[in-house]
Amino acid sequence: MTAPGYHPAAMAPPQPPMSFPRAMQRTPFAKLVLVEFRKLSGTLSDRILLIVGPLVVIGANVLLFLSLDSASSMASASDQITPTFYLLRIGHVIIHAALIKLIAGEWQHRAAQPTLLAQPSRGRYFLAQATVVFLLWMFCAILQTVLTLTLSPVAAANSGVVYLLSYRIGWVIGVCFLGSLLTMLVALTVAMLVPNAAGALAIYFATVPAMLTISGLAPKVFAWFDPSTPAASLATLSAIDGPVPSIVSLLVWIGLLGFAGYRVSRRDLA
C-alpha cells in the first residue's frame, strides 16, 4: 500500500526540457557570409549588374587607354597613371550599384529580418556584410591593376614614349587599391544612409558626376572634401600639394561612414 497523497509522478526527478540543437546552435560565420553573397546575386537585376559591371570596367579601360596616341598625353609617369585615376572614379559605378542594392535593399525589403532572427547578433551580421564588401573591393582593385599594367604599355607604345610605370609597379598597385577603396567608400556611405535601393542608386549616380564636375571647376576647394584626394595625392595628381587635404578628406568621409554605421545599428527592423 502507498501512503495517502503519494503519487509516483510527483516524486519523480524533474526531466530536462526538450532541446532543439539547431535552434541552440550558433550559425557559422562562413554561412552568414555565403548568405550575403546569395543576397548580392539574389535577383535577375543583381546578376546582370555583376556580369555587366566587370565588362564595363574592361571596356572603359580599353577605350580610354587605346585612345591615347599623343606623346604629350603620356610623357611622364603621372600622365601614364592619370587614366587609371579617372577610371577608378567612374568606371566601377556599375559594380558599386550591385553593392548599393545589397545594403540599401536589405532595409527596404526587410531582408535583414531572417538573418537576424537566425542569429540576433548585429555585430556578426555587419561583419559578414563587411567581408562581402572587402572581397568586392579586392576584386575591383585587382581587376583595375591588371588592366592598367596590361594596357598602359600599349598606350605608351602608341604614343611613342618610354613606358615608365614598369619601374613603379608598387606605386601603380597602391593607386589602384587606394582609389578603388575610396570610390567604394562613397557607394557604401550612400547605401547605409538611404534605406531604399532606388533612392540610394539615384543619389549615387547623381553624386559621382557632380563630384567630377565640381573637382574640375574648383579643384583647390573641392580637394578638401573629395573622397579621391588621397589617391590623387598618391598619384601626384592632387590640386594642392601636401598631405593636409588628404587627411581632412579622409576624416570627413570616415566620419560620414561612422555616422552611417551608427544609423544602421539603430535602425528598426519592423
C-alpha positions, 0 to 999 in steps of 0.5 A: 500500500502507498501512503495517502497523497503519494503519487509516483509522478510527483516524486519523480526527478524533474526531466530536462526540457526538450532541446532543439540543437539547431535552434541552440546552435550558433550559425557559422560565420562562413554561412552568414557570409555565403548568405550575403553573397546569395543576397548580392546575386539574389535577383535577375537585376543583381546578376546582370549588374555583376556580369555587366559591371566587370565588362564595363570596367574592361571596356572603359579601360580599353577605350580610354587607354587605346585612345591615347596616341599623343606623346604629350598625353603620356610623357611622364609617369603621372600622365601614364597613371592619370587614366587609371585615376579617372577610371577608378572614379567612374568606371566601377559605378556599375559594380558599386550599384550591385553593392548599393542594392545589397545594403540599401535593399536589405532595409527596404525589403526587410531582408535583414529580418531572417538573418537576424532572427537566425542569429540576433547578433548585429555585430556578426551580421555587419561583419559578414556584410563587411567581408562581402564588401572587402572581397568586392573591393579586392576584386575591383582593385585587382581587376583595375591593376591588371588592366592598367599594367596590361594596357598602359604599355600599349598606350605608351607604345602608341604614343611613342614614349618610354613606358615608365610605370614598369619601374613603379609597379608598387606605386601603380598597385597602391593607386589602384587599391587606394582609389578603388577603396575610396570610390567604394567608400562613397557607394557604401556611405550612400547605401547605409544612409538611404534605406531604399535601393532606388533612392540610394542608386539615384543619389549615387549616380547623381553624386559621382558626376557632380563630384567630377564636375565640381573637382574640375571647376574648383579643384583647390576647394573641392580637394578638401572634401573629395573622397579621391584626394588621397589617391590623387595625392598618391598619384601626384595628381592632387590640386594642392600639394601636401598631405593636409587635404588628404587627411581632412578628406579622409576624416570627413568621409570616415566620419560620414561612414561612422555616422552611417554605421551608427544609423544602421545599428539603430535602425528598426527592423519592423 
